[in-house]
């Protein structure tokens, strides 16, 4: 609830017990203020061990799956989605998204915890606050009362899947191999040969590392990843970072302090998340189309897709900026949550709805695949073709039809300049907001 203790996973690492977050606790800024003198603060902080080591395979690469892997609560996730939170260390994993649907991806997470530091009643007891003026300034709503220290790491493995390969089979095979890394790390370097018989397949993997550990060199291959994973438990030493934080409402210490009026409902956070995930899926689709040789050979298609990509990026940014203005105001009671619901409703009825954008991409993909079919048809009939304009291609196709017994015909339209998105820019500034 609004008046109860909050437990948050940290996406940034610059934090100490007793510090006061800014009024927007779900942003990345801290005021730098405390309620106590430094000496008193440090003297009475209690510390106890909290040792653990764990690993897991991240089940999903969606925003929801990555947020779950980092134990991020819905309100903090909402702030991240709209750019109110700047991520650091292992949390940079949140920004890593697939660029193509032809990628098989598996992520291995490693987590180590070391200790908990927490304030005592010498700090939190009635009358023990040394700087009560902080309550009157209204700059904050919570104070950090405990911190869990440790470190996390994410190994992101990618592999390109060719048209001749089954994506699901490659994904399953990759997952099975990645699961062996912790065993290889325990049993030693020689065990890698026992678990992986096809070493050539390992060379097709790429690896990216996001972690709270200082590495001399980040891993880029499977073999590198095994070696780094093996070294992680001994790398941390006394350099553990905050991974979770407990926040106490200031109203528990003084009823006159500012408070968090409301949190954003989970349903609206999930709806905003779906909007941004739809854009991520769309981005993979147009990247895949732009990567085809057909798009590269036909400037009209290439230009339209790139213009479409730019328009989508602009709308996504405007959408995030609008929400970034609304969330703090709603949390502080300045606006009602209905304002956020209205923004999401307008988006669904606008030309930039997921339905409209995906229908446009469906059309472009059909156009590409039709051209690919035509090229294959010409190759199969041993007809040479050198064509840069659609009408020229269609003319050659008709000419070929006159000398063959059976032929399939497809007209690929190429609208005039300025026409390809005539239904999309209709959205006014008020709808964009």
N, C-alpha and C positions, 0 to 999 in steps of 0.2 A: 504494500500500500504506500500512499504518499508519505505517511508519517512513520513508516517502519524503516529498519536498517536495509540498505541496498548493498547487494553483492554484484560487482561488475568485473568482467575481464578487462584487462588493460590493453589498449592498442598503441599506447605510447609509454615510454619507460622512465620519464623524468618525474619521480614521485617519492615523497617521504611521508611517514606517519605524521599526523598533526597538521598537514597542509590543508588548505581550503580550496576546493575547486571553484572556478568561476560560477556565476549564477546559473549558467547553462551547464549543468554537470555532465551532459551528454555531448559536450564539445571537448576539444583537445587542450583548452587553456586552463591554467591554474593561476590563482591570484598571487601566490607567493607569500600570502599572509598565514599566520597561525594564531591560535588563541592563547599561546603560552610563550614564555621566554625560552630561548634555545636550550639553555642549560637545564631548566626544569623539564623541558620536553624530552631531552635525551636521557636524563637521569632515571626517569620512571617508566621508560618503554620496556615492556616485557618481551622476551624472545624465547621461542621454543622450537625444537626441530620438527620438521614435517617432510621427511625424506621419502621420495617415491620416484620410480622410473616406469615409463609406460610407452607403448607404441600402438598405433592403429592405422588401418587403411581407411582413408577418407572415402565415405560411401558415395558422395555426390560432389560434382564440381559446380553446382548451382550456387547462387548467393546464399541460399538457405543452408546448403550442405557445408559450405566453407565457414559460415557464421556458427554453425553447430560445432564444427571442429575446434573453433576458438572460444566456444562457450559464451557467445555474445548474446546479451538479452535484446528483446525487440526494440526497446527505446534507443539503445546504443547503436543497433544495426541501422535504425532509421537515420540517425545522425551521420553514420558512415556513408549511407547511400546517397545523401544529398551534399556531401562534402564538408560537413561541419567538423569531422574528425580527421586528423592527419595520422596515418598509420606509420608504425616504426617496427624494426626488427622482424620477428616472425609474422606479425600482423600484415606485413606487405603482401603476404600470400593472398589476402582478400582481393588485391588488384590484378592478380594473374588469371586471365581468362583465355580459353581456347580461341584461336583465331580462325579455325576451320573445323567443319564437321568431319573432315577426313583425318582427324587426329584421334588416336587412342590415348587416353590419359589415365594414370593412376598416381595418387599422392600418398606418401607415407609420412605419418606424423610421429614425432618423438617428443615426449614431455618429461621433464625432470623438475621436481620441487625440492627445496632445501630447508626452508624455515618460515616461521610466521612471526612478525613483529606486531605488537598491539599496545594501544594506550591502556593505562590502568585507571582505577577510580581516583587516583591522585590527580589525574587530568580531568576526568569526566564528572567527579563528584560536585554536588551543589556548592557554589561559591569558590571553586578552584580555578575558574577561568581568569587569566591575568589581563586579557585585553578585550573586555566586554564591548568596547566601542565598535568592534567588528559587526556585532549584531545590528547596530543602528545604521550602518552604512548600506545595508541591503545588497551587498555585492555577491553574496553566496547563500546557498541553501543547505549545504552539507559540509561535514568535516571528515577527513580520512582517519579512521580509528584502528584499522588493522590492514596489514599487507602480507600476502603470500608471495614468497620469492622462489625463483627457479628459472627455467628457460624452456623454450619450445623451438622446434625445428620442423620444417616441411620440405620434403624432397618431392619435387614434381617431375614425374617421368612422362615424356611424350614420345609417340612414335607415329610417323605418317603411315596411313593405310592406303594402299594402292587400289585401283578399281578392280583388280583381279582378286583381292583378298576380302575375306569376310570380317567386317568391323567387329562384330560381337565376338568372334573367335580370337581375334588379335587382342581385344580388350581383356578377355578372360585369361589368355595366356600371359599377358603382361601382369595382370593382378597376381597370378600364381607365383610368378618369378619375384615380384616385389615383396611378397609375403615372406620370402626366404631370407631377405636381407638381415633381419635381426638374428636369425640362426647362423648365418655366415659370419656375422660380427662376433658371436659368442664362440663358435667352433674354430674360427681362424680362417686364414686366406685359402687354404687348400680345400675347404668345404664347398667353395663356390663351384668347383668342377663336379662335385657330387650332386648338387641340386640343379645345375644348368648344363644340359648335354649339348645344346646347340649354341655354341659361343658366338657364332656369326649373328644370331638374332639379337644379342646384347649390343652389338655395334650399331644397331638401328635406333637404339634408345638415346634420347637426350635427357639431361637432368638439369633442373634449376633448384637452387637452395634458398630458402627464406628462414632465417633463424636468429636467435638471440645470442649466438656463439660467435666469437671472433675466430675466423678461419684464415690461415695463411693464403689459401686459394679455394674458391668455391668449386664443388664437384660439377662436372659437366657430362660424365659418362657413368654407366652402371658400376664399373669397377671403382671409380672415384667415390661414388656414393657409399659403397660398402666400407671403404676405408675410413671415410669421414664419420659414418654412423658408428663404427667401431671405436672411434676416438672421442665421441661426444661426452660420455660420462666423466672422462678425466679432464675435459677442456674447461669446464665451468669454474672450478676452484672457488674463489671468493667473489666471483663476478656475476653472481645471480642477479636477476632483474625482477622488478615487480611483475607478477602475472595476473594476480587478482587483488581486488581492493574492497574493503568494507567501508561504507559511508554512513555516517549517522546524521539525521536531520538536525540542523541547528536549533530547531524549535524544541527538541528534547532537552536542550541546555538553557534556552531562554525563549519564552513564548512570543516575544516581540520580534524574533528573527524572521527574515524572509523565508518563504517556503516554496517548494515545488507544488504548484496548484494542481496540475494533472499530468499524467503520462499519456502518450499517444496510444490509442487502442491497438491491440495486436492485429485485428482485422484490417485496419487501414495501412499499417506497416506492411503487411503481407501483400496488399493490393499494389502499393507503390513498388514493392520488390518485384512483383510480376511484370509491371510496366518496364522496369529496367532490365529484367531478364529477357523480356521479349526483344528489346533492342540488342542485347548481346547475341541472341539467336539469329536475329536479322543480320547482324554484322558478320557472323560466320557465313551466312548464305551469300551475301554479296562479295565477300572475300573469295569464296569458292568460285563464283561466277567470273570474277575478274582474273582468277588464276587460270582459266581455261584458255587454250590456244585460240579458240573461236572468238572469244571476246577481244583478245589481243590483235587478231587479224581484221576485225571489223571496228573501226574507230567510232561508228555511231553507237554501237552497244557499249563499248568501253566508256564513252563520254557520258551516256545516260546513267549507267550504274554509278560512276564516280560522283555525278551530280546528286543522285539519289542518296548516296552515302553521306555526302556533305550536308544535305538537308536533314537527314535523320540525326546526324551528330549535333547539329545546331538545335534541333527541337529537344533532344535529350538533355543538352546543357541548360536550355531555358527551363525545362521541367524541373531539373535538379535545383537550379537557382531559385525558382519560385518556392519550392518546398523548403529550401534552406532559410528563407525569410519567414515562412509560416510556422515552422516547428517551434522555435524559441518563444514566439508570441503565444502560441497555443499552450505550451507548457507553463508559461508565466501567467496565464489567465487573461491575456490581452485580447485573444480571439477564441472563438469556439471551434471545437473539432469539426463542426459541420463545414467550416471553410475548406479544410483539407479534403473532406468527402466530395465537395463541389468541384474542386480542381480535378480530382480523379474521374468524376462523372463526366466533366467536359472533355477530358482526354479521350474517353471511350466513344464519345459521339463526334469527335473531330475527324478531319481528313487524315490525321496522324494516328488513328486507332490501329491497334495491332492487326485487326482484320483487314483494313484498307492497305496497310503497308505490305502485309504478307501476300495479299492478292496481286499487288503490283509485282512483287518478286516472283510469284508463281508464273505470271505472264512472261517475265524476262527469262526465267529458267526454261519455259517451254520454247521460247524463241531460240535460245542457245541449243537446246537438245534437238530442235528441228534442223538447225544448221549442221549440227554434228551428223545427224542422220543423212542429210543431203550429201555431205562430204563422203561419208562411208558409201553411199549409193554410187557416187561417181567413181570412187576407188574400185568398188566391186565390178563396175562395168568398164574398167580400164579407161575412163574418160579423164583427160587432163583438165584441170580447172585452175585458173588464176583469176581471182575476182576480189574486188575491194568494195563494190557497191551491191546492195541487195537486188536492185532491179536487173543488174548484169547477171547476177547469180540465177535469178528467176528466169531470165531470158535463155541462159545456157541450159537450164533445167528443162525448159519447154522444147528447145532444140533437140536435146537428147531424147525427149519423149517421142519425137517423131520417128526415131530410128529404133525404138525398142518396142517389144510386144506389150510389156506390162510396166507401168510406172506409177509411182506415188507422187502426188503434187502437194506442195505446201507453200503458201504465200506468207512471207515474213514481212510485216509492215515496218516502215521506218518513218515515224511522224516527223513533220517539219521541225526545224530548230525552235526551241521554246515551248513545244507542245507536250513533251513526254510526261510532265507532272502537272498537267493543267488542272487536275482535280485536287492536288495536294496543297498548293499555296493559298487556298481559299480561306484558311483559318486566320481570323483577325488577331490583333495583338491581345485583345481581351480574352479570346479563347486560349491563346498560348499561355496567358497568366493563370 
